[in-house]
Structure formats: C-alpha cells, structure tokens
Amino acid sequence: MPVLNTPADVAVARLLMPVIRETLAKGADASRPLIAKNGLSDTFVDPALKWLERRGAEVRFNARIDGIVRDDRMVTALANDSGTEQLGRDDGVVLAVPPWAAAPLIDGISMPDRFAPIVNVHFKLESTEVPGMTSPLLGLVGSVSHWIFKRENIISITISAADQLAQQPNDKIAQLVWNEVRQAIRMDGSAQPPVRVIKERRATFVATPDQLARRPAHRTDINNLALAGDWIDTGLPATIEGAIRSGELAAKTLRKLIA
C-alpha cells in the first residue's frame, strides 16, 4: 500500500491506523491532500534555510560528518574532513540522516536495515492543458501507476513498493507507465513525450513487523544527542509528516535536557 510503501500482505496494520485516525476518521477537511505548487524544495527546504539564516544560524553544505566524539554522556565534538568542531556544554546535536548513514556514527542503537524503493516517472508534455485532469492530483486503481501529479506541463507518476518494477530498464518502465497514464488523462493515442525515470531504491524502510521493532526513539542515552528522520519511531509511517514530527520531538527533547 502506498502510504506504507510496502505490499499489503506483509505490511504491519498498526502503522496504517494513525493515518486513518488523523485523516479519514476526521472527515473531508482532514483528508484533503496538500500539494507543493513549485516542488518540495520551494515549499519546505528554502523557507527553512531562510528561517535559520534570519536567526544567525550557519548552514554548511558538503561538510559530511565522519565521526561523533563523545564521553560517557555527552557529544563533545563533530569530526569531518576539514577537522573537528568542538561543542560547548549547552550545544545539542540532532542527527537527521538516513539509518545507513547514522549507523557508522553511533553504536548500540537499533535501526531499520531493510528498505523499499519508490519509482517516479516524469513526462514533459507540449501543453499545460491535460483533458483528464481537473485537479493537480489523480489516483489510479488496478494499475502499476498509483498517483499522477500535474505541475504546469509536467506529469509526474509515483509508484510505491516498486521492488519488481525498479529492476526493469528505464525505457520499459516509461513505456508501461505512459500506456496507463495516457488513458487516465484522456490522451490515448498520443506518442510518449520526453521522460525521466527516477528510482529511489531506499526510499523508506520496509513497513513489516520486524522492521517496525527496529525503529529507535528520538531520545538516546547521550544527553545532548537526539535522532530525527522518517525512520524514527514517531507512530507514523515513513512519510514527510513523520519526519517533521520527529524533528519537533528531537528539538523539544534537547531543549529540556540541555536547558
């Protein structure tokens, strides 16, 4: 199922329940999808960076952390290629990286270790007019394709739990998806437009009972270190909403611990 990015016959139902409670069970207003008009960076990343800069934060790109230096209870420094960044007693660390990047940095924390792919296919149409789409979002049933998103003249298709599809060559994926999509958007008979296929092979952890049990809490046994990411135990599946919630939990925890 798409929200869990895991086939329904192996997915854990406990992760689906909070999604239903916070959307369908609350009625139409809570179930209305919100779509980033100009992409996720424009909606989430750029405003966050500006917010940090206005408050005097320094944002460093291409400065990957190689190691975390710690004593028994505190992180004392962060190490990278350019040296070591010493931390003060009132400094906190939020480790917001994928589990495969976090694992070499911290010991003794259980993390998901099996992942599921998502395949996205983007078609560039000649016109912004798409007869079969009266809204920017269209769901498909009984097809390989799951969701169709429209932004100007770009049609983007998302396919979750795409283990088998991701093994196919890009041209075959594009042909299969276009044959479904052109019928759904009432462009049947149209030649396949320019296309880009993107395979995110480790998009989320596999939402099975064993992997759910491996999700860690945001709080660690290190006083000034908290974890964040969609793989943290937020009670939600590995979604943007879960990632945001984990960041809020991590920040609130550190404020209490190092205040």
Salt bridges, closest charged atoms under 4 A:
GLU22 OE1 - ARG245 NH2 3.20
ASP29 OD1 - ARG32 NH1 3.45
GLU58 OE2 - ARG60 NE 3.15
GLU85 OE1 - ARG60 NH1 3.30
ASP113 OD2 - ARG214 NE 3.74
ASP188 OD1 - ARG182 NE 3.64
ASP210 OD2 - ARG114 NH1 3.62
